[in-house]
Amino acid sequence: MTAAMQPLPPLEGRARTMGTLALSAAVFMNVLDTSIANVSLPAIAGDLGVSATQGTWVITSFAVANAISVPLTGWLSQRFGQVRLFVLSVALFVLSSWLCGLAPNMPLLIAFRVLQGFVAGPMIPLSQALLLSSYPKALAGLAMAAWSMTTLVAPVTGPLLGGWITDNMSWPWIFYINVPVGILAVFVTWRIFRDRETVRRTLPIDSIGLALLVLWVGSMQIMLDIGKEHDWFQSPIVVGCAVVAVVGFVFFLAWELTERHPVVDLALFRIRSFWTGTLAISIGYGLFFGNVVLLPLWLQQYMGYTATQSGMAMAPVGLLALVCSPYVGKSIGRVDPRKYATFSFLVFALVLFMRARFNTQVDFDTIMIPTLIQGVGLAFFFIPLMTLTLSGIAPERMPAASGLSNFVRITAGAVGTSVSTTFWERRASLHHAQLTEHMLPGSDALQHALETYRAAGMSAQQALAQVEKMLNQQAFMLAADDIFYVSAIIFLMLIPLVWIAKRPGRAGAGGEAAGAH
């Protein structure tokens, strides 16, 4: 037992490379699954004979189960061991993915998606913990660079890959592709890490804390997922979910802060760098993810892009991120990560200010340029902020810290998606009303537009329909510009937050490694 509690030496050579690839592949598969099904929903709903609204539960069921299980990582890893829990999670993820593809009806598909979301929860936090234990302190930043690439590229790749699979194959293959990747990840991970298992402790089960966690997280996630289609707080269902979420959260806080063996280690928020880093990365990720969802929606619905074309417009975000991340990872031990995070927020703000100048005549190249630049911001975003967040965390608390910070980040992504799409539609309604004021009967603008369309051979009714289509296109374009502009301002406002955190000790200087211990 004493030997097992000593810090394990880092991996070297081929074992470290293969271990990094196996962990990264598993996480990539996990993150990809959160976005790949979005573009396949119409095909899934049509094939299984349900409405589009019922089809959205394919997304909601996964998100709810995943949000519940992520913060349980620390507690589960103490009971089962980090390596066993990770391998078991990946193996069950493969099984549930296969079952999702075989599902003959919607209830079974939703049930398998719940299982898939729940077992996926520990994979991301544990991959961080295992990676950090595999690298020497001086290369901890490089480990985070390898990890961050999977979480950055997968959300962008998901819609593109999902659209291609749905168009050229069939929707079950969005789940089947997980099977070979997952089997390989299980085999390599177990072979390399089985002798590096952490100490297991038989802790009492905090059943009340677990029940409260399921209650408030599940209610909140359902509220976020169904809110827009039910007109938010005009719906008694959404109001009920909100009340249950708030009351459950209050009781959860009170219970966990006084429980001797809490299911979620909320005491981590007493560490200044942890709460500032978690808050900064979560708000930033929520803004980023909200815009990642919004831009393809606008391109497909109002600019005539196909799902594949809009995916191609988003794809370049990974190019400069892949180029810059190794540099950030290698230098993070020598450079104050707060400086890198500040630079990242400035780049994000620049990109969003550029997008805020888009109009309905914008071409493909102009759309791609900010996306390409955004890759630089992403490279300097995850690694420094995760370094700040996890600095000063003891090894035995690393899974709990990683799980809790990832839970807040993932939740912020869900909030960002709901808020951005809701405000986009509401701002579009406002802009539509304002534009309509200039198109009243008898106005020169309306007469000129109608004459132009009639000259093109349209009837009076067709001309009016074309004017309405043009107004909608302009209104949603202006609304998207509003979201981009406000997001840029919020990114600038985040800069002071990262400077509240303490600077981690320099790697190799006898203090903390960059984000590792």
N, C-alpha and C positions, 0 to 999 in steps of 0.2 A: 504493500500500500504506500509506503514512504517513497519507494522508487517511482511508483506510478504518478505521484503528485509532483515530482520534479518536472520542470519545463522540458519538453522534448527538444532534441536538437533539430535544426532545420533540415529539410531534405536537400539533396544535392543532385546535380547533373540530370540524367535522363528521368529519374524518379520524380524530381520536382517539375520538369517540363510536362511529363505525362499526367501527373496529378493535377497540374494547373489546367491542362486541356480538358481532362475529364470533368472537373468541377465546373469549368466555364461552359462546357457543352450542356451539362445538366441544367445550369441556371438559364442559359440561352433558351433551351427548350421550354422551361417554366415561364419565363417572361414572354416568349413568343406566343404562348397559349392564351395569354390575357388579351391579346389584340387580334390574333389570326382569325378568330371566329366571327368578329364583327362584320366583315364584308360578306361572310357566308350565310348570315342570318336569313335573308330572303329564300335562298336555296334550301336551307334546313327546314324552315317553316313550311314551304311549299311541298317538299318531299314527304314530310310527316303529317301533312294535312291539318295544320293549325294556323291561326292568324299571326300576322307580324308581331302584334303585341305579346301574344303568348310566346313567340319565338325569342323575345328578349330575355326570357328567364334562363336561356342557355348562358347568357353573360352574367346575369344577376346571381344565379345559384353559385357559380364559380367564385364570384367576387365576395359574396357573403361568407362562404366557407373558408376562403383564403384569408380574409380579414380577421376571422376569429382565431385561426390557428397560428398566424405569424407571431403574435406576442406570447404564445405558449412555448416558444422554442427553448427559452432558457430553462424552464421547469422540466420539459420533456427530455432535454439533453442531459440533465442531471440524473434522471431516472434510468435512461437507456444508454447514455454515452453518445458523444457527438458523432462518431463514425457510424455506429449502428443505426442511429436515428436518420442520418443522411442517406445511407444506403437503402434503408427500409422505405424512406420517403420517395426516393427515385424509383424503386422497384414497384411500389404501389401506384405511383404516377403513371408508369408504363402500363400497368394492368388496367387502370381506370381509363386511360386514353384508348386502349384497345376496345374496352367495353363501350365507350362513347361512340366509336365508329360502328359498332355492331348494333347499337340501340335501334329497335324497330319502331318505337313510338316516343312521343315527347316526355311523358312521365318518367320512363326509364332513362332517357338521355339526361334529364335534369338530375335524377338521382345519382347517376354516374359522374356528372359534372360537380355535384356537391362533394363526392368522395375525392375527385381529382383536385378540387380547390383546397380541401382540408389537408391532404397529404402533401400538397405543394408548398404549404406555409413555411415549414422549417428549412426548405432547401436553400433559399437565398441567404438567410442569416448564418446558417451553418457553413455554407460555402465560403463566406467571409472569414469565419473563425478558423476553418481548416486551412485556408490559403495563408492567413497571417501566421499560423503556427508552422507553415512549411518553409517560410522564407526567413533569412536572418534579418535582424532589426534594420540594418542599413538598406535592405531591399524591400521593406514593408510597403513603401509607396508603389513599387513595381507590381507587387501582388495586388494592390488595390486598383492599379491601372488595368490589369488583366480582368479583374472582376467587373470593373465599371463598363468595359467595352460590351460585355454581354447585356447589361441592363440598358445600355444606350441604343445599341443597334437593333436589338430584338423588337421594340415597340414600333420602329419604323419599317422593319422588314416584314412584320406580321401582316399588315393589310395588303402589301404587294404580293407576298407569297400566298396568302389566303385567296386573293382575287384570282391569281393565276391557277391555283389548284381547282377552285370552284368552276372557272371557265373551261379548263382543259381536262379535268378529271371528274371527281365527284366529291361532295363535301366530307364524307367519312375520312378521306385521305388527309384532311387537316389534323386529324387525331392519329391516324396510323403512322404518320411520319415521325411521331415521338418514339415509336417502339424500338427501332434499331438504334437510335441515338441513346435512349435510356438504358437499353441492355448493355451497350458498350460502356456507358458511364458507370453503371453498377459494377461491372467486371473490373475495370481499371481502378476505380476508387477503392474497392474492397482489397484488391491485391496490394495497393500502395499504402493504404492508411490503416489496414486492420491491426497492425502492431503499434499504432499510435492512438489507441483508444483512450479516452479520458476517464477519470474516476467516476464511478456511479454512486449515487447516494439515494437511499430509499426514503424519500420525503413523503410526509402525509399529504393526501390529496385535498387541496383547498376547493372543496365541492361548491361552496357558496360563491366564492370568487369566480370560479369557472362558469357557474350558471349565470351570474350577473354579467360576465364578459360576453357570453353567447347572446344574452338578452339585448344589451345596449348596442353592441357592434352589429348584430344581425338587423336590428330595427333601423339603425342609422344607415347601413348599406342599402337596405330595401328602400328607405326614404330617398336616398340619393339616386338610385337607379330608376324608380318609377315616378319621381317628383315631376319631371318635365311633362311627361305624357298625361299626368293627372292634374296639371295646372297648379302644382305645388300646394300651398296651404288653403286653396279653395276646396281641396278634397279631404273628406274626413279620414280616409285611409292614411294619407300622408301626415295629417295632423296627429293621428293616433301613433304612428311610427315615431314622429318627432318627440311626443310626450314620453313614450316608453324609453326612447334613447336617452333623453335628458335625465329623467328620473333614475333609470338604470345606471347611467354614468356616475351620478352623484353618490348613489349607494355603493357602487363599485369602488370609487375613490375612498370613501369612508372605511370600507371593509379592508381593502388591500393595504392601506396605510397603517392599519392596526393589527393585521394578521401576522403571526410569527413566521409562517411559511407561505407567503403570497404566491399566487399563480403567475403574477406579473410583478417584476421588481421595479416598482415606481420610485424607490429610493434613488435610482440612477439619476433622476431629474434634480437631485441636490448637487450634482456635479456641474459646475458652470459651463464647461466646454461641451458637455453632453447635451444640455438643454438648448444652448445657443446654436450648436451645430445641427441638432435635430430640427430645430425651428427653421433655420435658414435653408437647409437642404429640402425640407418638406414644402415650404412656401414656394421656393424656386422650382421644385419638381412639379408642384401643382400648376404653376403658371406655364411651364414648359409643356406638360402633358395636355393641358387644356387647349393650347395653341396647336399641338400636334394633331388633336382631334378636329379642331375647328377648320384648319386650312384645307384638308382633303374634302371635308363636307362642302365648303364653299366652292371648291374647284369642280366637284362632281355635280352639285345641285344647280349652280348658277353660272358656271363657266364652260360647261359642256365636256368636261374631262371624264374619261372612263376611270374605273377603279384602278386599273393598271397604270394609266397615265398619271393619275394623282399620286400613286405610290412612287412612280419614277421621279416626280417632282420633289418628293420628300426624301428619297434615298440618299442624295449626296451628303446629308448631315453626318453620315458615318465616316466619310473620307478623311477630312482633316482631323476628326476625333481619333481615328486610328493612327494617324501620323504623329499627332502631338502627345497622345497619352503616354507612350513609353518615356518621352522626355520628362513629362510631369512626374511620372512615377519614380524615375531615377533621381530627380533633383529635389523632390519634396522633403527629403531629410535635411537639406542644406538651406532651403528657402522657406521663409515664413508662409505657411499655407494660407494665412489670412490675406496675403498679397495676391496669391493666385485666385482665391475665391472672389476678391474684389475685381480683378481683371475679368473673371468669368461673368460677373453680373454686368459689367460695362459692355462686354461683347453681346450678351443677351439683349440689353437695352438697345444697342445699336441695331441689331437685327430686327427687333420689333418696331423701332422707329422707321426703318426702311420699309417694312411691310405695311405700316400705317399710311404709306403714300401710294399703295396699290390702287388701281382703278380697273374698270371693266375691260380696258384695252390692253392690260398687261400681258406680255408674252411669256412663253415657257422659260426662256433664259433669265428674264428679270425675276421670275418667281424662284428660280434655282439659286441665284447669287446669294441672297440672305441665308438660304438653307445651307449652302456650302460654308459660309462664314460661321454659322451657328455651331458647326463641328468643333471649331476652336474653343468656343465657350463651353461646350460639353466636356472637352478634355480637361479644362481647368475647373470644372464644377464638382464632379463626384469625388475625385481623388482627394483634393484638399479638404472638402467639407467632411468626408468620412474620416479623414485623418484627425481633424479637430474633434469630431463627435466621439471617436473611440479612443482618443488619447487619455491616458490616466486610468483606463479600465483594467482591473485585474483579470488575469487569464480565465479564471473560473466564472467571471461575470460577463465575458465577451459574448457568448451566445445570447444571453438575456439582453445585453445592450444592443447588439446587432438586430435582434428580433424586434425590440421595442422601437428603435429608430426606423427600421424598415416598415413597421406597422404604421407609424405616424406618416411616413413618406407615401406609402401606398394609399392610405386614407386621403391624404392631401391630393393625390392624383385623381381620385374619384370625385372629390369636392371640386377640383379645378375643372374637370370635364363637365360636371353638372352646371356649375356656375357659368362657365364660358358659353355653353350652348344655350342656356336659358337667357342670359343677357343678350346674346346675339339675336335671338328671335324677338326679344322685347325692344331692343334698340332698332331692329329692322322695322317693327310696327310703327315706332315713333318717326323714323326717317321716311317711311312710306306715307304717313299722314302729312308730313311737312312737304314732301315732293308733290303730293296730290293737290296741295293748295295752289301750286303754280300751273296745274293742268285742269282748271275749272272750265266748264262749257263756255265757249266764246273766247277763251284765252288764245293769244297768238301762238304760244308753245304747243298747245293741244292741236290747234288747226294745222300748224305746219307739220306735226307728226302724222296726223291723219291723212293729209294730202300726200305725204311721202309714201305711206303704205298703200293708199289707193292707187297711186301712180304705178306701184309695183304689181297691181292686179288684184288686190285684196278687196273684199266687201267691207262695208262700214263696220259690221260686227267683228270681222277678222282684224280690222285695223285697230279697233278698241281693245281687243284681246292682246294684240301685239304691244300696244302702249302699256297695258297693265303688266305684261311680262317684263318690259323694259324697266318700269318703276320698281318691280320686285327685285330685279337684278341689281339696280342701283342702290336700293334700300339695304339689301343684305351686304353689299360691298361696303357701304358707309358704316354699317354696324360692325363688320369685321375690322375695319380700320379703327373704330372706337376701342374694341377689345385689345387690339395690338398696341395702341397708344397707352392705354391704362396699364397693361402688363409691363410695358417698358418703364413706366414711372415706378411701379412697385418694385421692379428689379433694382432700380437706383436706390430706393428706400431701404432695401435689404443690406446695403453695404455697411452701415454703422453696426448692424447686428453682429456680424462676424468678428468685429474688433472688440466685442465684449468678452469673447472667449480668450482663454489663456493660450499663449503659443506653446505647442508641444515641445518637449525636450529634443535636442538635436540627436539624430541617430548616431550611435557610436560614441556618444559623449558621456555615457554612463547614466543618462536619463532615459526617458521613454523614447522608443522608436516612433517614427511617424505613424501614429495610429496603432502601434502594436505594443505589447508589453512583454 
